[in-house]
Structure formats: C-alpha cells, structure tokens
Amino acid sequence: MRRAKPRVMTKANTVSHPALTLKKWSAIALAAASLMGCAGTRYGLQAPSGSPAEVDAARMELKVIDTRGAPAADRVELGAPARLDTRQSHRVPVGLTTGYKLAAAKRLCDLVDGDGPTLEVLVEVKQAEVEWSSTPEGPSAKIHVAIDLTVYDADGDVLQRGEAQSTGTVEAGETTPEELTQAVEATALNAFDHYFAREKTVTALNRALSDHG
C-alpha cells in the first residue's frame, strides 16, 4: 500500500542537477574536505570516509524545508552578543543558506549512477543554531545542525528515512558573519555527507528501489 507524501505548509527550496555518470563518493569527500580546509578538519569537522556505492537512479532532486521559522539568507548575518556571561552560553537559531542547498544538490548529483528513476530527497531542518560562549580571547561560537532526511520515488512513496547531525566550532577572533556563514554551511554539509557516505545507507536505498521496481 502506497504512502502518500506528506504535505508540509512551509516555504521550500528545490534544486536539481542533471546526473553526472560514474562519479564516485571520493569526489564528494574531496569537496567536503575543500570546504572544511585542506586537512578536512576545519571548524573541528571530520570529512567522511569514501564509499564506493552509488544510488541506482538517474538523478536525485533536493528539497529543503525549515518549519522553525528561521530566516533563510545568502549568508549568516549574525554578530556576537554585546554582553556574554562567562558562566552561560547564548543560542541563536539560523537558517541554512543558499550555498548549502547548492552544495548539497551537487552532492546528490555525484552520488547517482545516471541510470534509473528520478528521486526526491527531502531535508527537514530540525536544528541549526549558533551557540555563543565567552573565552579569555573573546566570543567563540559552536554550530549545531540536525536534519531529518526522507527519500521519495516519483510516485511519492517513501523509500528511506534517516537523520543526521553535526557540530562545528568557530574560534574566538574569527566570528565574522562571513566565517559564521562558512561554518554553518560546512557543519550542515558534514551531517549530510556522513549520512550518505555510509555504505549501508546507499545499499538499503538501492534495495528499496529494487523492491519498488
């Protein structure tokens, strides 16, 4: 019995790319490492290990929804609070940027093998926050991102559900809006990458596709 795709009354962004045939996850891991720094550890993040698995699909379209009401923007326009209590932290919700959505869509483009149906990957933002704290060197920031992922076939049937989360850091003295934007994007992509870099995730998705075929 088919499960109809749930309707969510919220602002959504959909991005899709043509399939690039025979692109392996190593290209995605390299892109993640580039965003996080040469060693893949910028903002305290670790790039995922490569997975040889590919999704048996022509393409995967990305839709990102955020029901929290956090503002979406091209960058994180957020400065450190004027006053920070050294004994407390201060959390501020932020929206995921256009840069994140384009990069995540490119990840999906590289993941498919170019042969099969078109799928939709719905990313629901459950948490995207900047947590400020006070240090002797000045304010520092920790980025928290948690997302739910659902993969649908062309008929709206659910093929796979999952979740992922990641935490990044921005050191004191580097908390500019530009740096925070890159940190939020890198942390959100890190969660996304680690989910799809797990071979069992792709294997289970391909099995579900075969069962629906």
Number of C-alpha atoms within 10 A of each C-alpha: 4 8 9 11 12 9 6 10 8 11 11 14 13 15 16 18 16 13 21 17 16 13 17 18 24 17 14 26 22 17 17 25 21 16 20 24 15 11 11 19 16 20 23 16 22 18 27 23 14 19 18 13 20 24 25 22 19 19 26 29 21 24 20 20 20 22 13 15 12 16 12 14 14 12 21 23 12 15 12 19 12 6 8 16 9 11 7 10 13 15 16 13 17 25 21 27 19 16 16 21 22 15 18 25 21 22 24 26 24 25 32 26 20 22 14 14 14 17 22 21 21 21 22 19 20 17 21 26 22 27 17 22 21 20 12 8 9 14 22 20 25 22 27 21 26 19 22 16 18 16 20 21 20 10 11 15 16 18 20 18 14 13 15 18 20 20 22 22 21 23 16 16 10 14 21 15 15 13 16 24 23 20 28 30 26 29 32 29 24 27 22 25 23 19 19 23 24 16 15 13 18 22 15 14 19 19 15 15 20 10 9 10 8
